[in-house]
Amino acid sequence: MESRNILIRRSQPTEFDQHPYGTICKVSDHHMSTYDLFLQVSDNMDEPNWELFGNFTFSESEEPIDQLISARLRKGMHYD
């Protein structure tokens, strides 16, 4: 994936996970073959907005996922 902050967790992020815009949180259980991706889409780190981006398998190529993430984050920047 493109150079971004990436968190690896077992549970979804909350308002207490205060990270910059564009931070990715990968959530998976060690027994699963899939993971959920969350994006921090708020410009205000003190009030994060974690958006569920999707559910992916570990066998999927990261390049198309990274392109989708980049497109989503660019879209958010245009609304500011």
C-alpha positions in Angstrom: 0.0 0.0 0.0 1.0 3.6 -0.5 2.9 5.2 2.3 0.2 5.9 4.9 -0.3 5.3 8.6 -1.7 1.8 9.0 -3.1 0.4 12.3 -3.5 -3.3 12.8 -6.2 -4.2 15.2 -8.5 -7.0 16.4 -11.5 -4.6 16.9 -12.8 -1.7 15.0 -11.4 1.8 15.8 -13.3 4.2 18.0 -13.4 7.9 18.7 -10.4 7.3 21.1 -8.2 6.3 18.1 -7.2 9.8 17.2 -5.1 9.7 14.0 -4.6 11.9 11.0 -6.8 12.0 7.9 -6.1 9.1 5.7 -5.0 6.7 8.4 -6.0 3.1 7.6 -7.1 0.6 10.2 -6.9 -3.1 9.3 -9.1 -5.2 11.6 -8.9 -9.0 11.6 -9.2 -12.0 13.8 -6.3 -14.3 13.5 -8.7 -17.1 12.7 -10.3 -15.4 9.7 -9.1 -15.2 6.1 -10.7 -11.7 5.7 -10.2 -8.3 7.2 -12.1 -5.1 7.4 -10.6 -1.8 6.3 -11.5 1.4 8.0 -10.4 4.9 6.9 -10.1 8.0 9.1 -11.9 10.6 7.0 -12.0 13.6 9.4 -9.6 16.5 9.1 -9.8 16.9 12.9 -7.7 14.3 14.7 -9.5 15.1 17.9 -12.8 14.1 16.4 -12.0 11.2 14.1 -14.5 9.7 11.8 -13.7 6.1 11.0 -15.5 4.9 7.9 -15.8 1.2 7.0 -14.2 1.0 3.6 -14.9 -2.7 3.0 -14.1 -6.3 3.7 -11.2 -8.0 1.9 -9.4 -11.3 1.7 -5.7 -11.6 2.5 -5.2 -13.2 -0.9 -6.4 -10.0 -2.7 -3.8 -7.8 -4.4 -3.2 -4.6 -2.4 -2.7 -2.4 -5.5 -6.4 -2.2 -6.6 -7.4 -1.7 -2.9 -4.8 1.1 -2.6 -6.2 2.8 -5.7 -9.7 2.7 -4.3 -8.5 4.2 -1.0 -6.6 6.9 -2.8 -9.8 7.8 -4.9 -11.9 7.9 -1.7 -9.5 10.1 0.1 -9.2 12.5 -2.9 -13.0 12.7 -3.0 -13.1 13.7 0.6 -10.5 16.4 0.0 -12.6 18.0 -2.7 -15.6 18.4 -0.3 -13.5 20.6 2.1 
